[in-house]
């Protein structure tokens, strides 16, 4: 029986089906609307680093055919074949999207879905409708993503701007095909139809559930099969697109700069364009010799022979280009949207999308720095018993409850933030290091027994269940595996797996402390546990 997913739900593929040769069907329709349904193969940074893994009407399969566009069949507007064990190692996510081709908005669509079928049997379905969207022209429906194993997530996030905006979000750029003679780079792989698209061998013939034709060696897992109620698979609708778009990974800004031209340039613009600053680089700073060109002259001086005709003498050449514009200067710091509920914007800023998952978020009071949409912030009390326990153990958290539909940006004191996703497992974190977490997580104070320290025990917060907890650290932490000889300073350890056994290790000795010159490292935590357990330590002592 198929599992019904809601927006934000995730699961391991192995929990849904033992098969790896899967059918993915998308059904979406609206009055007078036409849709482009695509699949983006993204790398570990969620970028389209290889344009051959953008699967759409004009490029119906990946090079090794691990992702194939099958067309409309079995009641689906579009369908794909995904063979997980053939996807190359550099592809970490498959994002299935739908965009409006032409005028229209996603709020006009009727009931639709994305589903996974294994061996002809539907195993999971995520349903949606137009009431979940407003003016968006694109939607990210669902993701296959690799996190130790392949998993599926129901996303359902609307996206303004259509296909062009999606391509730019995934690191690609869009340009219309030029009717003139092909440029030198036309020989590189692009999103034009493959040379043998007129007669592809395996792709069109797949999808018949009665006679699946899997090229792999047969395995006990279910083989590929489309749903039983199938229709003839039409060819991709290439005739509906008179001007196919071209997409390619966005090249560094310095890589496409033309060489300096002797022609006159407008007043105030230097003769040599400067490379766009990277994150943390001073705007206007130029490399010593960009791409084999002549090194720029000192600030305020004119390079010999480079004065454009008509430009007044003495114009500083180190001034940032006026042609780059404000947008180019701010480009490195723009908001990052990945389609996930929790998205790091940088090392010190975290964004949570409350429209995904439908679960409120509990965050440390005062940690909100900005929000978008209709968001309500309310006080979250711990109750009388909770206040007593928090005060007596030092694990009290002053929290606020964030609800509504929108995005909230969280930060505190410039600390480094790390989103840790729990899927039924648990983690122990000191309350001092917790910034925010999903309200669906269970949390309680846990006691660590020990001798030789004031009070005879230490305390920590234990989080368990399904959701995300955001941990803050001073500096970049290190994650170490737990071994029988793993010790950590109790003031530097941030978190550890809840399955680990923690023992107080005291080095208090009368003989050692009766005289000056001892190390001062008197109380440590010793960790023990099976392989797979870990501890997180920050380069800072509280």
PyMOL commands that set and color helices and strands:
alter all, ss='L'
color gray80, all
select helices_A, chain A and resi 13-16+51-53+84-86+106-108+130-132+162-169+184-187+197-199+209-211+253-256+290-292+325-333+383-393+431-433+454-456+510-513
alter helices_A, ss='H'
color red, helices_A
select strands_A, chain A and resi 3-5+10-12+21-27+35-42+54-55+67-69+78-83+93-100+112-118+121-128+138-146+150-159+172-176+245-249+342-346+349-353+361-364+368-380+399-410+416-429+434-438+442-449+457-473+478-481+486-489+493-497+501-506+523-528+534-537
alter strands_A, ss='S'
color yellow, strands_A
deselect
rebuild
show_as cartoon
